[in-house]
């Protein structure tokens, strides 16, 4: 399965080839550069990519034709992130947006306070002779955490509990691709190559939690980084010791910022809590219809 041709931002090309294979037909573009899309239409649409602020190379798609401008956000966030380009607000007539966390309860705390909580938890584990295992998605979330840890260490001027973070094998190539793209991150070492001692921070995908892979760590305490940790019961149901609210998706205030700032007269939310968003926008007089897709999000 796959597509015959891919169009993406230049930063995405190594990641796409890593995940889909070196033989894919992929074409790289800068943000704002018109795509060379083959078509047989007389009123040729102008298609450009614009930063979505989701992960490295993520892009919104802007399509302009004689009937106006449509923007498809894909996964996005407006919150600042040192591991990818900043989100660009693109004015449009029609807006197709994700709705992963489209409920008013989802409001992310400042990232600086969450990273400080992670470091404090890491220190507390080290003081008790435990290993802090932090579960995060291997693409995007893990690299953001590493970038935020470096920024925290530089801003605080205090050494973190260990000079390197250990990472699961599922993250190694992706982290190196981020480094090759110029993203500064805290030093890492492959968990399989490291001597396992107490006081380390280990990044691992959620699938590693409860697996035999975890047995090599001394008295592990397991945390999870996700927007779902906003709801207290989610951490308990998933069996994690700690939950940290870090998401690569927009929360409710960011969704409102996008919708109001875009100037769109019609909004089409997709995959997520679309019903709540549709009802909210309709009550305020904005045209809104849910858009069903065959895809779901790893969050």
Phi, psi and omega in degrees: 000158180150193181241156180287330182211145180237141173241130185204165172292151183306321182296339182278341190300310179299324180291317178298317180293324177296319186272330186247347180114150182289345186268005180288152177268097185235139184237129183262143180222158171277160172297132180088352180277128180299135178280145177272082183264124178287136178197168180238029182266145177286320178267073187301124177287150174260120184245126178226156177257146180219143188303135178260349179065018185273298176217178180304123178082359182295148187216142164275157178245123177254127181237119180242128174221193184293343181265358178129201185240129174244135176241132175248112186286328195060198175292136182207163167209150180264336180304139180298143184212118182290353183262003178202169179294150181291148177300141176247123177280120185247113177300145183200170176266321177236136184235123173252114187233149171294158179221036185306313182242042184278063173221141184301340180290339184271103180221109188288136173289164178304134184299328180298321181288325179292317179296321176299322177295321178297315181296318179296319177297317178301314178299318182296320176298317180298320180296333181261009179072028181251162174259128178271113178254116183253115181273132180204154180296141189292332182250115175097300184292313181299318182289326176295318179300316180296321178293320179291324177296320177296316180297320178297314182298319181290323182286323183279331183074007181252139178293141175283167186302336178217149183286345178223157171256133176277145179225147178296153181301332180294343184257344192300308183296317182297319178297319179292327176294323175297315179299319180297333178277001176094013179277121180278128182220161178297145181301144181230162175216141179297131182301327182290339182262357188259151170284127185275113178229159178294154177092001179271157169254128182241126173267131182215151176290156180305329181295340181283338182297126180083000181271171178295337178302329183288342186292344183280351183261141183283121177042062184292140168244131193247127175245166181220131177258117179191154173296334180296342179289355174299328178266115190304321183294338181296319179297316181295316182294328182272355173080026179265149178285324181222148176236136180235129187274092173227123180229149174263015178241161178289142170270186183299311179300324179292323176299316179295321178298318178297308186296315180291319183287334182289333184075010183296137176274343178222135183237137181232091179284149181218161189020107182146213180271064185291324185300315182294316181294318179300312181297317181299313183289321179296322179297339180257015171084013180259136177295129184206130178224135177291147179240111182282140174229167180269009187246154175232168184254146182292342175297000000 
